[in-house]
Amino acid sequence: MSGDSTTISRRTLLGVLSAAGALALGAPALAARSKAKGAASLASLTKDAKPITAEEHAARIARLQSLLRQRKVAALLVEAGASLEYFTGIRWHRSERTTAAVIPAEGGVVAVTPAFEEPSVRETLKVPADVRPWKEDESPFDRLAGALRDRAAAGPLAIEGTTRYFIVDRLVAAKGGPGRDVVSGDELVRACRIVKSPAERALLQAANDVTIAAIRSVHGRLEAGMQRADVMKLLVEATEALGGAHQFSLVLLNDASAYPHGSEKPQSVGRGSVVLIDSGCSVHGYQSDISRTWIFGEPTPRQRDVWSTVKRGQEIALETAKLGAPVGDVDRAVRAFYEAKGWGKDYALPGTSHRTGHGIGMEGHEPPYLVRSDTTPLEAGMCFSDEPGIYIPGEFGIRLEDCWTMTESGPKLFTPLATSIDQPV
């Protein structure tokens, strides 16, 4: 699920469409059975999960403003999305109607939003802010330009990396527009978000608890003849019953498991089927991402061998992660092990065609990335996935994925690694 907040990746799109289809298309018998012995018997795991406090949001603003001053940048512009929620608490969707904020190096935040959305935006706002609504026949860009004139000192304007181009373009052209250099805000935002606080890690733990329990529930209820949509339905129901907000799920069966992010071909469960499930939820805005692969029936010796290789790959990733070392070293170590066993070199198939893992937090995929070209030093508080899958086109794929956080004493898993192909959860 790579990419930024401005686009929907193929994996996300397939997950959304498949989840919707699962809810709509599940067979009546399966739905009845699910109600009788499935999601209805699951209890929420997130009742005690605490959202990020207003005090923590204020500290994030203070941290950002300190960085702005150090780098002699006047302000950061950020539109609706994960970063706006991270700094201000505003949880809002993107559309053609602009909702955005100007965070100056000194002074208070200015939030701009459609007038008829103002009450909804204020519901999640966690920091003191001057909310400047705009009516349907007015320009949000004039409001943003006014905020810069009022609050931002001389200097460049930084733009949060996922902010859509049309917002920047029309702000620059607005009456009394910024009249200043426009620079990337990626490093500013990254410096704030890359290390997770104890409160953030607690929410990541809660989300992972939900997802592994949901996959465990599905593993125990799988039946021959189920279609991909039936399995997806079980996953969505279990995730929601356990207290998570379902974000995505991939169900890949048989040779479709060799497609890391899905296939449109018809898939059903039978004896000997490879079952690959990749799922995630959010708890108060923080996400999980867990994968498990097993065989419905008796695994072949080849399947057992590949599964064990991937499990060892996960272990090597964790063993390699050292404070201060480049995150890319993790990917290099796993890849060296796989290549020594004859799997493809340089991300070639059959083998591991994607990175070993990705950062995770408010978004399913965040920097830094466990790919050999990423030189970011590992710091305590960074959080990642660990998913060095192996894919064999025309046969099957095996992906095992758990999330972990770096600590002063080494990696700490949010969920235990799978025990064996016979006991995947």
Phi, psi and omega in degrees: 000065184270174179105183184250185186286351183274348181229161175253121181288164180301320180297316179296314181298315178298321179297315180296311181295320180293320178297317179296317179295323180297316181294328183273330193251357181306136182297144181305320181295319179293322179297317180295318179295320179300318181293323184288319188228007186252249188302328182297337182268359182265139180253149180300138176257004189242013183299330183262003180291132184255128176293163177297134185280163175299325179296320179291322176299319179297321179294326178294317177299316180298319178298313179298315181296324176298317178294320178301316181293318180300323185263006177057043176253137188284322185193164173245132172259128181221129179264177182308138182150191186298321183289324176297318177294320181303313184277319189248345186088345183297117179254102186215154182267162177267140175208190177290344177268117188285127165240125184204171178223148170252121177249105183280163178294334176225142174093188189275161178286144170244124178250135180242130183205156175304142185302320184283350176262353186305313180301321180292318179296321180294336181299326183254355179297126186248355182235155174301133182206148172271104181272120182245096182284154174234138180277166188303330180263014180247170184254123174295335183286328172296321178296316180294319178298320178296321178298320179293319178297320185283323193246335188260131175286180178298146179136172183289157175258123177270142181245123175302138195301332182264002179297131186291147186301320186298332179292314179295315182301315184282333174294316180299325182274353185293155177301126183067029182302182193302325181054037183213165178295146176249127184231165178288138175258009185304311185291328177296311181292317179302318181298331179276319191268343192290329177255125185270140178284168175304322179294321178295317181294328177295321178289323175298321177299315180299317180296319178293323177301318180295312187292319179293326177292323178294317178295321178299319179298316180294319179304321181281351185242004181293139180224149177301140179094346178296140173269167179305319181295327179294317180293319178300320180299317178298319181297313182296314181298315182295316180302314182290322178295329181277358174099011178260154172268110185301130180253314180197156170210141171240130172241115183239121186243143174061226183289345175294342178294347177278356175261106188306325183240028167111161179217149180273353185293149177300139183219137177216160183272129175217177179298128181088003181294137166281130180240112178245120178241131178230119188214155178207153177225176173233149175230114184050040173092358182248138196250155173249167177198103185229139175234144172221144177230135177211178181246133175276093187121210184265123178292151173279161176304322180294317179297319178298318182294315180295318179301315181294326177295316179294320177300318179293325175301317176301316181296318180297321178303314181290323180292332184276334185293113180232141177306132178087344180281151176299138180299333179296340178299328180297312179296318180300318183294315179296316182296323178296319178297313181296316182296326178294337178267005174099003179281163189303146179267155174054047175068021181275155175259153354291138183156214184251104186271352179237169180299163181288335179182179182217157171295157181211148180186247176287339175244149182299325177235122178222158171288158358279171184242142178277070177231146194297340180275354182273119184260009181302128178290139178291132178235151174298135181100346173291148181231141187217164163266162178227100191214062182278068183294160173238133186232131183239097183307135180085350179240280182193172174227153176234121172230128172241133185216128174223155179257154185210161175237145177278133177238174178297336181255007179123182181294144176232120181284144170279330177224144180296148173298152177300145183283310183198170177296336178274338178230072186285339178221000000 
